[in-house]
Amino acid sequence: MSFQAYLTNIKKQTGMDPDDFRRIATQKGYLHNGQINAGIKAREIVTWLKEDFKLGHGHAMAIYALFKGIKNESDE
């Protein structure tokens, strides 16, 4: 599955795009100025996404990859 397919499926499932997740992550204290706060582990973010949005592990990791800057919305 391409990275873009992950984002498309996440949007279908949750109705949210990456900017929506960034906004909520910032409100929850996971991000500041678009960067993951020091001391925040991938596990915390992935668990939050799985519990609150019912994302699977791969989809939650896709959002984490966006937060971390490993991937961006234009990646295939």
C-alpha positions as CSV (number, residue, x, y, z in Angstrom):
1,M,0.0,0.0,0.0
2,S,1.4,3.4,-0.9
3,F,1.7,6.1,1.7
4,Q,-0.9,8.2,0.0
5,A,-3.3,5.2,0.2
6,Y,-2.8,5.1,3.9
7,L,-3.7,8.8,4.2
8,T,-6.8,8.3,1.9
9,N,-8.0,5.4,4.0
10,I,-7.4,7.3,7.2
11,K,-9.5,10.2,5.8
12,K,-12.3,7.8,4.8
13,Q,-12.3,6.1,8.3
14,T,-12.0,9.3,10.4
15,G,-13.1,12.2,8.2
16,M,-9.8,13.8,9.2
17,D,-6.8,14.9,7.2
18,P,-3.2,15.2,8.5
19,D,-3.7,18.9,9.6
20,D,-6.6,17.8,11.8
21,F,-4.4,15.2,13.5
22,R,-1.6,17.8,13.9
23,R,-4.1,20.3,15.5
24,I,-5.4,17.7,18.0
25,A,-1.9,16.4,18.7
26,T,-0.8,19.9,19.5
27,Q,-3.8,20.4,21.8
28,K,-2.9,17.1,23.6
29,G,0.7,18.2,24.1
30,Y,2.3,15.8,21.7
31,L,3.4,18.5,19.2
32,H,4.7,22.0,19.5
33,N,5.3,24.2,16.5
34,G,4.8,21.1,14.3
35,Q,7.5,19.1,16.1
36,I,7.1,16.2,18.5
37,N,7.8,17.3,22.0
38,A,10.8,16.0,23.8
39,G,10.1,12.9,25.7
40,I,7.1,11.8,23.6
41,K,7.6,8.3,22.3
42,A,6.1,6.8,19.2
43,R,4.2,4.3,21.4
44,E,2.3,7.2,23.1
45,I,1.1,8.7,19.8
46,V,0.3,5.4,18.2
47,T,-1.7,4.2,21.2
48,W,-3.6,7.5,21.2
49,L,-4.5,7.1,17.5
50,K,-5.5,3.5,18.0
51,E,-7.7,4.2,21.0
52,D,-9.3,7.5,20.0
53,F,-9.6,6.9,16.2
54,K,-9.6,3.1,16.0
55,L,-6.7,3.2,13.5
56,G,-4.8,0.1,12.9
57,H,-1.1,0.0,13.7
58,G,0.1,0.8,10.2
59,H,-2.3,3.7,9.8
60,A,-1.3,5.1,13.2
61,M,2.4,4.8,12.2
62,A,1.7,6.7,9.0
63,I,0.4,9.6,11.1
64,Y,3.4,9.3,13.4
65,A,5.7,9.4,10.3
66,L,4.1,12.7,9.3
67,F,4.6,14.1,12.7
68,K,8.2,12.9,12.8
69,G,8.9,14.4,9.3
70,I,9.8,11.0,7.9
71,K,7.0,11.3,5.4
72,N,4.9,14.1,4.0
73,E,1.5,14.3,2.3
74,S,3.0,14.3,-1.2
75,D,4.9,11.0,-0.7
76,E,3.7,8.2,-2.9
